[in-house]
Amino acid sequence: MSFTLLSSPLQGFTDFRFRNAIHKYFGGIDTYYSPYIRLNGKLVIKSSYERDLLPENNIGLEVIPQIITNDADEFLFVAKYVKELGYKELNWNLGCPYPMVTKSGMGSGLISNTEKINHILERAHNETDIIVSMKMRLGYDTTEEILDVLPILDKYPIKNIAIHARIGKQLYKGGVHLDAFQQCIDNTKHKLYYNGDITTVGKFHEMRERFPSIDHWMIGRGLIADPFLPSMIKSNALEYPKNKMELFSAFHDTLYQGYSESLSGQTHILLKMHHLWEYFSGIFSDPHKVHKNIKKSKSIRNYEATVKEVIAKG
């Protein structure tokens, strides 16, 4: 059975610069989801969201925009906006686990509010012809919360539901709930995508064996931590390519250059790169040491020298 690999959106990480660099140097991802648009009650699209979705910034990529909201007017406003840019689908985020989102009754904090979910979907399907897809967790407090939502979702022609098999309050800690994901498969007519802890080729095969009916697999943090992973899954490779460090170096330099041009001041640039290296360090032989050394670099010159050294050692 063939399968599709999707890049799960991560706020602050998987913007158009990251997507383009992954596509150019590694490949393996079929569809990218953009980090969510959040309006906070103002019907205005921030320029950073606009830049991220402009077709000229995503040439040759299949990208699906995402919204996080608990308001039908916001949903419809963003649906109209992305349609004007040429997108046919809008993904609704009911998965984000971060407290500042969930406390506002959005992301995974909305899953228990079945009435509001129904209201937004009803208006979305009556007042726009955009294709709606969902990105969810199993719940915020318990894995059963999603089971109350699935019958409501079954009333609508939703394209698919991507489920991260954790609950919101876990954030990214603890394991994934595979039995609870199986319950979702058994309790919906909709097409499900699996998301959560696909971090190695071996792990991917384990998940495929566990869920043979699933043919769309979403990789989130696993892609940032190991940009080689999707292409290795696709080619069923158990070893990295011989030119691993050359490829990673070119990928890093492209990202670094892009962020150096778009962010103002060395503090912002370093902060951005330090965050990325929390993940990148995982593909090196001594991840802890690599991350520690990168974090210690407090100037651009120092950072560049440290990266060069780290890559040379592999």
Phi and psi in degrees as GROMACS dihedral restraints (atoms count N, CA, C in turn):
[ dihedral_restraints ]
;  ai    aj    ak    al  type     phi  dphi    fc
    3     4     5     6     1   -76.0    20    10
    4     5     6     7     1   162.1    20    10
    6     7     8     9     1  -142.2    20    10
    7     8     9    10     1   162.5    20    10
    9    10    11    12     1  -118.9    20    10
   10    11    12    13     1   137.2    20    10
   12    13    14    15     1  -109.1    20    10
   13    14    15    16     1   133.5    20    10
   15    16    17    18     1  -123.1    20    10
   16    17    18    19     1   145.4    20    10
   18    19    20    21     1   -93.9    20    10
   19    20    21    22     1   116.0    20    10
   21    22    23    24     1   -73.3    20    10
   22    23    24    25     1   139.0    20    10
   24    25    26    27     1   -74.6    20    10
   25    26    27    28     1   137.3    20    10
   27    28    29    30     1  -127.8    20    10
   28    29    30    31     1   119.3    20    10
   30    31    32    33     1   -55.6    20    10
   31    32    33    34     1   131.5    20    10
   33    34    35    36     1    84.6    20    10
   34    35    36    37     1    -3.1    20    10
   36    37    38    39     1  -124.9    20    10
   37    38    39    40     1   -54.1    20    10
   39    40    41    42     1   -95.3    20    10
   40    41    42    43     1    49.1    20    10
   42    43    44    45     1   -77.6    20    10
   43    44    45    46     1  -175.8    20    10
   45    46    47    48     1   -63.6    20    10
   46    47    48    49     1   -30.5    20    10
   48    49    50    51     1   -66.3    20    10
   49    50    51    52     1   -43.5    20    10
   51    52    53    54     1   -64.3    20    10
   52    53    54    55     1   -46.3    20    10
   54    55    56    57     1   -59.5    20    10
   55    56    57    58     1   -46.0    20    10
   57    58    59    60     1   -63.4    20    10
   58    59    60    61     1   -40.3    20    10
   60    61    62    63     1   -68.6    20    10
   61    62    63    64     1   -40.5    20    10
   63    64    65    66     1   -60.9    20    10
   64    65    66    67     1   -46.8    20    10
   66    67    68    69     1   -62.4    20    10
   67    68    69    70     1   -41.5    20    10
   69    70    71    72     1   -69.1    20    10
   70    71    72    73     1   -44.5    20    10
   72    73    74    75     1   -97.2    20    10
   73    74    75    76     1   -24.1    20    10
   75    76    77    78     1  -123.9    20    10
   76    77    78    79     1   -46.4    20    10
   78    79    80    81     1    69.4    20    10
   79    80    81    82     1  -166.9    20    10
   81    82    83    84     1    97.6    20    10
   82    83    84    85     1   -24.0    20    10
   84    85    86    87     1   -92.4    20    10
   85    86    87    88     1   129.5    20    10
   87    88    89    90     1   -86.5    20    10
   88    89    90    91     1   -40.1    20    10
   90    91    92    93     1  -139.2    20    10
   91    92    93    94     1   136.5    20    10
   93    94    95    96     1  -109.3    20    10
   94    95    96    97     1   135.3    20    10
   96    97    98    99     1   -99.8    20    10
   97    98    99   100     1   131.5    20    10
   99   100   101   102     1   -80.0    20    10
  100   101   102   103     1   151.0    20    10
  102   103   104   105     1   -56.7    20    10
  103   104   105   106     1   151.2    20    10
  105   106   107   108     1   -67.0    20    10
  106   107   108   109     1   150.0    20    10
  108   109   110   111     1   -90.1    20    10
  109   110   111   112     1   128.3    20    10
  111   112   113   114     1  -125.1    20    10
  112   113   114   115     1   125.3    20    10
  114   115   116   117     1   -99.0    20    10
  115   116   117   118     1   -24.4    20    10
  117   118   119   120     1    54.1    20    10
  118   119   120   121     1    43.2    20    10
  120   121   122   123     1    84.1    20    10
  121   122   123   124     1   -14.2    20    10
  123   124   125   126     1  -100.6    20    10
  124   125   126   127     1   125.6    20    10
  126   127   128   129     1   -82.5    20    10
  127   128   129   130     1    65.6    20    10
  129   130   131   132     1  -138.1    20    10
  130   131   132   133     1   135.6    20    10
  132   133   134   135     1   -93.6    20    10
  133   134   135   136     1   118.9    20    10
  135   136   137   138     1   -63.9    20    10
  136   137   138   139     1   149.4    20    10
  138   139   140   141     1   -62.8    20    10
  139   140   141   142     1   -29.3    20    10
  141   142   143   144     1   -66.9    20    10
  142   143   144   145     1   -37.0    20    10
  144   145   146   147     1   -66.8    20    10
  145   146   147   148     1   -41.5    20    10
  147   148   149   150     1   -60.5    20    10
  148   149   150   151     1   -49.6    20    10
  150   151   152   153     1   -56.4    20    10
  151   152   153   154     1   -40.7    20    10
  153   154   155   156     1   -65.2    20    10
  154   155   156   157     1   -30.0    20    10
  156   157   158   159     1  -103.3    20    10
  157   158   159   160     1    -9.2    20    10
  159   160   161   162     1   -54.7    20    10
  160   161   162   163     1   129.4    20    10
  162   163   164   165     1   -53.4    20    10
  163   164   165   166     1   -35.9    20    10
  165   166   167   168     1   -68.7    20    10
  166   167   168   169     1   -16.7    20    10
  168   169   170   171     1   -92.0    20    10
  169   170   171   172     1     0.3    20    10
  171   172   173   174     1  -134.8    20    10
  172   173   174   175     1    37.8    20    10
  174   175   176   177     1   -66.3    20    10
  175   176   177   178     1   130.4    20    10
  177   178   179   180     1    80.8    20    10
  178   179   180   181     1     3.2    20    10
  180   181   182   183     1  -111.0    20    10
  181   182   183   184     1   144.7    20    10
  183   184   185   186     1   -93.8    20    10
  184   185   186   187     1   114.6    20    10
  186   187   188   189     1  -122.0    20    10
  187   188   189   190     1   138.5    20    10
  189   190   191   192     1  -118.5    20    10
  190   191   192   193     1   119.7    20    10
  192   193   194   195     1   -69.5    20    10
  193   194   195   196     1   155.9    20    10
  195   196   197   198     1  -131.9    20    10
  196   197   198   199     1   147.4    20    10
  198   199   200   201     1  -124.0    20    10
  199   200   201   202     1   146.3    20    10
  201   202   203   204     1  -120.5    20    10
  202   203   204   205     1   121.3    20    10
  204   205   206   207     1  -163.8    20    10
  205   206   207   208     1   161.4    20    10
  207   208   209   210     1  -127.2    20    10
  208   209   210   211     1    28.4    20    10
  210   211   212   213     1  -134.3    20    10
  211   212   213   214     1   125.4    20    10
  213   214   215   216     1   -65.1    20    10
  214   215   216   217     1   -37.5    20    10
  216   217   218   219     1   -63.1    20    10
  217   218   219   220     1   -40.4    20    10
  219   220   221   222     1   -62.9    20    10
  220   221   222   223     1   -44.0    20    10
  222   223   224   225     1   -57.2    20    10
  223   224   225   226     1   -48.3    20    10
  225   226   227   228     1   -66.5    20    10
  226   227   228   229     1   -36.9    20    10
  228   229   230   231     1   -62.8    20    10
  229   230   231   232     1   -46.3    20    10
  231   232   233   234     1   -69.8    20    10
  232   233   234   235     1   -37.6    20    10
  234   235   236   237     1   -58.1    20    10
  235   236   237   238     1   -45.0    20    10
  237   238   239   240     1   -63.5    20    10
  238   239   240   241     1   -43.6    20    10
  240   241   242   243     1   -61.6    20    10
  241   242   243   244     1   -49.0    20    10
  243   244   245   246     1   -70.2    20    10
  244   245   246   247     1   -30.1    20    10
  246   247   248   249     1   -64.7    20    10
  247   248   249   250     1   -38.5    20    10
  249   250   251   252     1   -62.9    20    10
  250   251   252   253     1   -28.8    20    10
  252   253   254   255     1   -81.8    20    10
  253   254   255   256     1    -7.1    20    10
  255   256   257   258     1   104.2    20    10
  256   257   258   259     1     4.6    20    10
  258   259   260   261     1   -84.8    20    10
  259   260   261   262     1   145.5    20    10
  261   262   263   264     1  -105.7    20    10
  262   263   264   265     1   -12.1    20    10
  264   265   266   267     1  -130.4    20    10
  265   266   267   268     1   145.3    20    10
  267   268   269   270     1  -129.5    20    10
  268   269   270   271     1   126.1    20    10
  270   271   272   273     1   -95.5    20    10
  271   272   273   274     1   132.9    20    10
  273   274   275   276     1  -102.5    20    10
  274   275   276   277     1   122.7    20    10
  276   277   278   279     1   -86.7    20    10
  277   278   279   280     1   110.9    20    10
  279   280   281   282     1  -118.9    20    10
  280   281   282   283     1    35.1    20    10
  282   283   284   285     1  -121.5    20    10
  283   284   285   286     1   -26.8    20    10
  285   286   287   288     1   -54.0    20    10
  286   287   288   289     1   128.0    20    10
  288   289   290   291     1   -97.8    20    10
  289   290   291   292     1    -2.4    20    10
  291   292   293   294     1   -71.3    20    10
  292   293   294   295     1   134.5    20    10
  294   295   296   297     1   -52.5    20    10
  295   296   297   298     1   -38.6    20    10
  297   298   299   300     1   -67.1    20    10
  298   299   300   301     1   -20.2    20    10
  300   301   302   303     1   -88.7    20    10
  301   302   303   304     1   -49.8    20    10
  303   304   305   306     1   -67.3    20    10
  304   305   306   307     1   -31.1    20    10
  306   307   308   309     1   -68.4    20    10
  307   308   309   310     1   -22.3    20    10
  309   310   311   312     1   -88.2    20    10
  310   311   312   313     1     9.0    20    10
  312   313   314   315     1    71.7    20    10
  313   314   315   316     1    35.3    20    10
  315   316   317   318     1  -126.2    20    10
  316   317   318   319     1   174.5    20    10
  318   319   320   321     1    59.4    20    10
  319   320   321   322     1  -138.3    20    10
  321   322   323   324     1   -69.6    20    10
  322   323   324   325     1   -12.6    20    10
  324   325   326   327     1   -74.4    20    10
  325   326   327   328     1    -6.9    20    10
  327   328   329   330     1   -98.6    20    10
  328   329   330   331     1   -14.3    20    10
  330   331   332   333     1   -57.9    20    10
  331   332   333   334     1   -34.1    20    10
  333   334   335   336     1   -78.9    20    10
  334   335   336   337     1    -9.1    20    10
  336   337   338   339     1   -95.6    20    10
  337   338   339   340     1    75.5    20    10
  339   340   341   342     1   -63.7    20    10
  340   341   342   343     1   -31.7    20    10
  342   343   344   345     1   -64.0    20    10
  343   344   345   346     1   -45.1    20    10
  345   346   347   348     1   -68.3    20    10
  346   347   348   349     1   -39.4    20    10
  348   349   350   351     1   -59.8    20    10
  349   350   351   352     1   -45.5    20    10
  351   352   353   354     1   -60.9    20    10
  352   353   354   355     1   -44.6    20    10
  354   355   356   357     1   -61.0    20    10
  355   356   357   358     1   -46.2    20    10
  357   358   359   360     1   -66.3    20    10
  358   359   360   361     1   -42.8    20    10
  360   361   362   363     1   -66.1    20    10
  361   362   363   364     1   -36.8    20    10
  363   364   365   366     1   -62.2    20    10
  364   365   366   367     1   -47.5    20    10
  366   367   368   369     1   -68.0    20    10
  367   368   369   370     1   -39.5    20    10
  369   370   371   372     1   -60.6    20    10
  370   371   372   373     1   -38.6    20    10
  372   373   374   375     1   -84.8    20    10
  373   374   375   376     1   -20.5    20    10
  375   376   377   378     1   -89.7    20    10
  376   377   378   379     1   -28.6    20    10
  378   379   380   381     1  -112.7    20    10
  379   380   381   382     1    -0.2    20    10
  381   382   383   384     1  -150.1    20    10
  382   383   384   385     1   156.9    20    10
  384   385   386   387     1  -104.9    20    10
  385   386   387   388     1    18.7    20    10
  387   388   389   390     1   -65.1    20    10
  388   389   390   391     1   145.3    20    10
  390   391   392   393     1   -77.7    20    10
  391   392   393   394     1   129.9    20    10
  393   394   395   396     1  -105.3    20    10
  394   395   396   397     1   130.9    20    10
  396   397   398   399     1  -127.3    20    10
  397   398   399   400     1   165.8    20    10
  399   400   401   402     1  -126.5    20    10
  400   401   402   403     1   150.3    20    10
  402   403   404   405     1  -128.3    20    10
  403   404   405   406     1   120.0    20    10
  405   406   407   408     1  -134.2    20    10
  406   407   408   409     1   164.9    20    10
  408   409   410   411     1  -105.2    20    10
  409   410   411   412     1  -179.6    20    10
  411   412   413   414     1   -76.2    20    10
  412   413   414   415     1   -15.4    20    10
  414   415   416   417     1   161.6    20    10
  415   416   417   418     1  -175.6    20    10
  417   418   419   420     1  -101.2    20    10
  418   419   420   421     1   -51.2    20    10
  420   421   422   423     1   -95.0    20    10
  421   422   423   424     1   -35.0    20    10
  423   424   425   426     1  -139.1    20    10
  424   425   426   427     1   159.4    20    10
  426   427   428   429     1   -76.0    20    10
  427   428   429   430     1    -9.6    20    10
  429   430   431   432     1   -81.1    20    10
  430   431   432   433     1   -19.6    20    10
  432   433   434   435     1   -54.4    20    10
  433   434   435   436     1   -40.2    20    10
  435   436   437   438     1   -64.1    20    10
  436   437   438   439     1   -27.2    20    10
  438   439   440   441     1   -67.1    20    10
  439   440   441   442     1   -23.8    20    10
  441   442   443   444     1   -80.6    20    10
  442   443   444   445     1   -21.3    20    10
  444   445   446   447     1   -87.0    20    10
  445   446   447   448     1   -35.1    20    10
  447   448   449   450     1   -54.7    20    10
  448   449   450   451     1   -42.2    20    10
  450   451   452   453     1   -62.0    20    10
  451   452   453   454     1   -31.8    20    10
  453   454   455   456     1   -69.7    20    10
  454   455   456   457     1   -43.8    20    10
  456   457   458   459     1   -63.4    20    10
  457   458   459   460     1   -32.0    20    10
  459   460   461   462     1   -63.4    20    10
  460   461   462   463     1   -17.0    20    10
  462   463   464   465     1   -77.4    20    10
  463   464   465   466     1   -14.7    20    10
  465   466   467   468     1  -118.2    20    10
  466   467   468   469     1   152.8    20    10
  468   469   470   471     1   -81.0    20    10
  469   470   471   472     1    59.7    20    10
  471   472   473   474     1   -72.2    20    10
  472   473   474   475     1   137.3    20    10
  474   475   476   477     1   -66.5    20    10
  475   476   477   478     1   -44.9    20    10
  477   478   479   480     1  -167.2    20    10
  478   479   480   481     1   162.8    20    10
  480   481   482   483     1  -125.2    20    10
  481   482   483   484     1   114.8    20    10
  483   484   485   486     1   -90.9    20    10
  484   485   486   487     1   123.8    20    10
  486   487   488   489     1  -115.5    20    10
  487   488   489   490     1   121.1    20    10
  489   490   491   492     1   -84.6    20    10
  490   491   492   493     1   118.2    20    10
  492   493   494   495     1   -78.7    20    10
  493   494   495   496     1    47.5    20    10
  495   496   497   498     1  -130.4    20    10
  496   497   498   499     1   171.5    20    10
  498   499   500   501     1  -102.0    20    10
  499   500   501   502     1   158.7    20    10
  501   502   503   504     1   -55.9    20    10
  502   503   504   505     1   -45.0    20    10
  504   505   506   507     1   -71.0    20    10
  505   506   507   508     1    -9.9    20    10
  507   508   509   510     1   -72.5    20    10
  508   509   510   511     1   -19.3    20    10
  510   511   512   513     1    53.8    20    10
  511   512   513   514     1  -115.7    20    10
  513   514   515   516     1  -115.9    20    10
  514   515   516   517     1    15.9    20    10
  516   517   518   519     1   -90.1    20    10
  517   518   519   520     1   161.1    20    10
  519   520   521   522     1    69.5    20    10
  520   521   522   523     1   172.7    20    10
  522   523   524   525     1   -81.1    20    10
  523   524   525   526     1   173.8    20    10
  525   526   527   528     1   -86.0    20    10
  526   527   528   529     1   153.3    20    10
  528   529   530   531     1  -100.4    20    10
  529   530   531   532     1    90.6    20    10
  531   532   533   534     1   -74.7    20    10
  532   533   534   535     1   -34.3    20    10
  534   535   536   537     1   -64.5    20    10
  535   536   537   538     1   -38.6    20    10
  537   538   539   540     1   -67.6    20    10
  538   539   540   541     1   -35.1    20    10
  540   541   542   543     1   -65.7    20    10
  541   542   543   544     1   -40.2    20    10
  543   544   545   546     1   -60.5    20    10
  544   545   546   547     1   -38.3    20    10
  546   547   548   549     1   -60.4    20    10
  547   548   549   550     1   -37.1    20    10
  549   550   551   552     1   -64.2    20    10
  550   551   552   553     1   -43.8    20    10
  552   553   554   555     1   -56.8    20    10
  553   554   555   556     1   -41.6    20    10
  555   556   557   558     1   -75.7    20    10
  556   557   558   559     1   -12.5    20    10
  558   559   560   561     1  -121.9    20    10
  559   560   561   562     1    22.1    20    10
  561   562   563   564     1  -145.8    20    10
  562   563   564   565     1   154.0    20    10
  564   565   566   567     1   -92.7    20    10
  565   566   567   568     1    -9.5    20    10
  567   568   569   570     1   -78.5    20    10
  568   569   570   571     1   158.3    20    10
  570   571   572   573     1   -75.5    20    10
  571   572   573   574     1   127.8    20    10
  573   574   575   576     1  -106.2    20    10
  574   575   576   577     1   143.6    20    10
  576   577   578   579     1  -110.6    20    10
  577   578   579   580     1   145.5    20    10
  579   580   581   582     1   -99.5    20    10
  580   581   582   583     1   138.9    20    10
  582   583   584   585     1  -139.9    20    10
  583   584   585   586     1   138.6    20    10
  585   586   587   588     1   132.8    20    10
  586   587   588   589     1   114.6    20    10
  588   589   590   591     1    63.3    20    10
  589   590   591   592     1    30.0    20    10
  591   592   593   594     1   -87.7    20    10
  592   593   594   595     1    97.4    20    10
  594   595   596   597     1  -119.1    20    10
  595   596   597   598     1   -12.4    20    10
  597   598   599   600     1  -144.4    20    10
  598   599   600   601     1   165.1    20    10
  600   601   602   603     1   -61.8    20    10
  601   602   603   604     1   -41.1    20    10
  603   604   605   606     1   -60.7    20    10
  604   605   606   607     1   -42.9    20    10
  606   607   608   609     1   -63.8    20    10
  607   608   609   610     1   -39.6    20    10
  609   610   611   612     1   -60.5    20    10
  610   611   612   613     1   -45.0    20    10
  612   613   614   615     1   -63.6    20    10
  613   614   615   616     1   -38.2    20    10
  615   616   617   618     1   -58.6    20    10
  616   617   618   619     1   -46.5    20    10
  618   619   620   621     1   -65.8    20    10
  619   620   621   622     1   -39.4    20    10
  621   622   623   624     1   -63.6    20    10
  622   623   624   625     1   -38.6    20    10
  624   625   626   627     1   -67.3    20    10
  625   626   627   628     1   -38.5    20    10
  627   628   629   630     1   -69.0    20    10
  628   629   630   631     1   -37.4    20    10
  630   631   632   633     1  -125.5    20    10
  631   632   633   634     1    74.7    20    10
  633   634   635   636     1   -63.6    20    10
  634   635   636   637     1   -20.1    20    10
  636   637   638   639     1   -83.0    20    10
  637   638   639   640     1   -10.1    20    10
  639   640   641   642     1   -89.0    20    10
  640   641   642   643     1   130.2    20    10
  642   643   644   645     1  -125.6    20    10
  643   644   645   646     1     6.5    20    10
  645   646   647   648     1  -122.4    20    10
  646   647   648   649     1   125.0    20    10
  648   649   650   651     1  -125.9    20    10
  649   650   651   652     1   128.5    20    10
  651   652   653   654     1  -105.8    20    10
  652   653   654   655     1   131.0    20    10
  654   655   656   657     1  -116.0    20    10
  655   656   657   658     1   124.1    20    10
  657   658   659   660     1  -106.3    20    10
  658   659   660   661     1   -96.5    20    10
  660   661   662   663     1   -62.7    20    10
  661   662   663   664     1   -28.9    20    10
  663   664   665   666     1   -60.2    20    10
  664   665   666   667     1   -28.5    20    10
  666   667   668   669     1   -76.3    20    10
  667   668   669   670     1   -38.9    20    10
  669   670   671   672     1   -70.5    20    10
  670   671   672   673     1   -39.6    20    10
  672   673   674   675     1   -70.6    20    10
  673   674   675   676     1   -29.5    20    10
  675   676   677   678     1  -147.6    20    10
  676   677   678   679     1    86.9    20    10
  678   679   680   681     1   -63.6    20    10
  679   680   681   682     1   -12.8    20    10
  681   682   683   684     1   -77.6    20    10
  682   683   684   685     1   -18.4    20    10
  684   685   686   687     1   -55.6    20    10
  685   686   687   688     1   -50.8    20    10
  687   688   689   690     1   -58.6    20    10
  688   689   690   691     1   -45.4    20    10
  690   691   692   693     1   -68.2    20    10
  691   692   693   694     1   -31.5    20    10
  693   694   695   696     1   -69.7    20    10
  694   695   696   697     1   -37.0    20    10
  696   697   698   699     1   -63.1    20    10
  697   698   699   700     1   -46.0    20    10
  699   700   701   702     1   -62.1    20    10
  700   701   702   703     1   -38.5    20    10
  702   703   704   705     1   -97.3    20    10
  703   704   705   706     1     3.9    20    10
  705   706   707   708     1    54.0    20    10
  706   707   708   709     1    41.0    20    10
  708   709   710   711     1   -86.6    20    10
  709   710   711   712     1   136.6    20    10
  711   712   713   714     1  -100.6    20    10
  712   713   714   715     1    -8.9    20    10
  714   715   716   717     1  -125.9    20    10
  715   716   717   718     1   151.3    20    10
  717   718   719   720     1   -67.7    20    10
  718   719   720   721     1   156.2    20    10
  720   721   722   723     1   -63.8    20    10
  721   722   723   724     1   156.8    20    10
  723   724   725   726     1   -60.1    20    10
  724   725   726   727     1   -34.9    20    10
  726   727   728   729     1   -94.6    20    10
  727   728   729   730     1    34.7    20    10
  729   730   731   732     1   -49.5    20    10
  730   731   732   733     1   -52.2    20    10
  732   733   734   735     1   -71.2    20    10
  733   734   735   736     1   -32.9    20    10
  735   736   737   738     1   -62.8    20    10
  736   737   738   739     1   -45.9    20    10
  738   739   740   741     1   -63.0    20    10
  739   740   741   742     1   -46.6    20    10
  741   742   743   744     1   -62.5    20    10
  742   743   744   745     1   -40.3    20    10
  744   745   746   747     1   -62.2    20    10
  745   746   747   748     1   -44.2    20    10
  747   748   749   750     1   -64.7    20    10
  748   749   750   751     1   -41.3    20    10
  750   751   752   753     1   -61.1    20    10
  751   752   753   754     1   -49.9    20    10
  753   754   755   756     1   -58.8    20    10
  754   755   756   757     1   -46.6    20    10
  756   757   758   759     1   -64.6    20    10
  757   758   759   760     1   -36.4    20    10
  759   760   761   762     1   -64.4    20    10
  760   761   762   763     1   -46.3    20    10
  762   763   764   765     1   -62.4    20    10
  763   764   765   766     1   -47.7    20    10
  765   766   767   768     1   -59.9    20    10
  766   767   768   769     1   -43.4    20    10
  768   769   770   771     1   -63.6    20    10
  769   770   771   772     1   -44.8    20    10
  771   772   773   774     1   -59.2    20    10
  772   773   774   775     1   -44.9    20    10
  774   775   776   777     1   -73.2    20    10
  775   776   777   778     1   -31.6    20    10
  777   778   779   780     1   -64.5    20    10
  778   779   780   781     1   -33.7    20    10
  780   781   782   783     1   -78.8    20    10
  781   782   783   784     1   -29.2    20    10
  783   784   785   786     1   -99.4    20    10
  784   785   786   787     1   -20.8    20    10
  786   787   788   789     1  -102.0    20    10
  787   788   789   790     1   146.9    20    10
  789   790   791   792     1  -101.1    20    10
  790   791   792   793     1   129.1    20    10
  792   793   794   795     1    87.0    20    10
  793   794   795   796     1   145.7    20    10
  795   796   797   798     1   -66.2    20    10
  796   797   798   799     1   -28.3    20    10
  798   799   800   801     1   -60.8    20    10
  799   800   801   802     1   -46.7    20    10
  801   802   803   804     1   -64.3    20    10
  802   803   804   805     1   -43.6    20    10
  804   805   806   807     1   -63.5    20    10
  805   806   807   808     1   -46.2    20    10
  807   808   809   810     1   -64.3    20    10
  808   809   810   811     1   -40.5    20    10
  810   811   812   813     1   -60.4    20    10
  811   812   813   814     1   -44.5    20    10
  813   814   815   816     1   -60.0    20    10
  814   815   816   817     1   -48.8    20    10
  816   817   818   819     1   -69.2    20    10
  817   818   819   820     1   -37.8    20    10
  819   820   821   822     1   -59.8    20    10
  820   821   822   823     1   -42.0    20    10
  822   823   824   825     1   -60.5    20    10
  823   824   825   826     1   -44.3    20    10
  825   826   827   828     1   -63.1    20    10
  826   827   828   829     1   -38.7    20    10
  828   829   830   831     1   -70.1    20    10
  829   830   831   832     1   -18.0    20    10
  831   832   833   834     1   -56.7    20    10
  832   833   834   835     1   -33.4    20    10
  834   835   836   837     1   -92.4    20    10
  835   836   837   838     1   -49.5    20    10
  837   838   839   840     1   -53.9    20    10
  838   839   840   841     1   -34.7    20    10
  840   841   842   843     1   -58.2    20    10
  841   842   843   844     1   -20.5    20    10
  843   844   845   846     1   -62.3    20    10
  844   845   846   847     1   -22.8    20    10
  846   847   848   849     1   -91.3    20    10
  847   848   849   850     1     4.3    20    10
  849   850   851   852     1   -99.4    20    10
  850   851   852   853     1   161.8    20    10
  852   853   854   855     1   -69.0    20    10
  853   854   855   856     1   -26.3    20    10
  855   856   857   858     1  -129.1    20    10
  856   857   858   859     1    76.9    20    10
  858   859   860   861     1   -53.8    20    10
  859   860   861   862     1   -42.9    20    10
  861   862   863   864     1   -62.3    20    10
  862   863   864   865     1   -45.7    20    10
  864   865   866   867     1   -65.5    20    10
  865   866   867   868     1   -43.1    20    10
  867   868   869   870     1   -58.6    20    10
  868   869   870   871     1   -49.8    20    10
  870   871   872   873     1   -61.7    20    10
  871   872   873   874     1   -42.0    20    10
  873   874   875   876     1   -61.5    20    10
  874   875   876   877     1   -45.4    20    10
  876   877   878   879     1   -65.2    20    10
  877   878   879   880     1   -40.6    20    10
  879   880   881   882     1   -64.6    20    10
  880   881   882   883     1   -44.3    20    10
  882   883   884   885     1   -61.6    20    10
  883   884   885   886     1   -29.0    20    10
  885   886   887   888     1   -73.7    20    10
  886   887   888   889     1   -16.7    20    10
  888   889   890   891     1   -75.7    20    10
  889   890   891   892     1   116.2    20    10
  891   892   893   894     1  -107.4    20    10
  892   893   894   895     1     0.3    20    10
  894   895   896   897     1  -135.5    20    10
  895   896   897   898     1   160.2    20    10
  897   898   899   900     1   -58.8    20    10
  898   899   900   901     1   -46.4    20    10
  900   901   902   903     1   -60.6    20    10
  901   902   903   904     1   -45.3    20    10
  903   904   905   906     1   -62.6    20    10
  904   905   906   907     1   -42.3    20    10
  906   907   908   909     1   -61.1    20    10
  907   908   909   910     1   -48.3    20    10
  909   910   911   912     1   -60.7    20    10
  910   911   912   913     1   -41.0    20    10
  912   913   914   915     1   -66.5    20    10
  913   914   915   916     1   -40.7    20    10
  915   916   917   918     1   -65.0    20    10
  916   917   918   919     1   -43.1    20    10
  918   919   920   921     1   -61.1    20    10
  919   920   921   922     1   -44.2    20    10
  921   922   923   924     1   -58.0    20    10
  922   923   924   925     1   -45.2    20    10
  924   925   926   927     1   -64.9    20    10
  925   926   927   928     1   -46.9    20    10
  927   928   929   930     1   -60.0    20    10
  928   929   930   931     1   -45.5    20    10
  930   931   932   933     1   -68.1    20    10
  931   932   933   934     1   -37.6    20    10
  933   934   935   936     1   -62.1    20    10
  934   935   936   937     1   -36.1    20    10
  936   937   938   939     1   -80.2    20    10
  937   938   939   940     1   -26.2    20    10
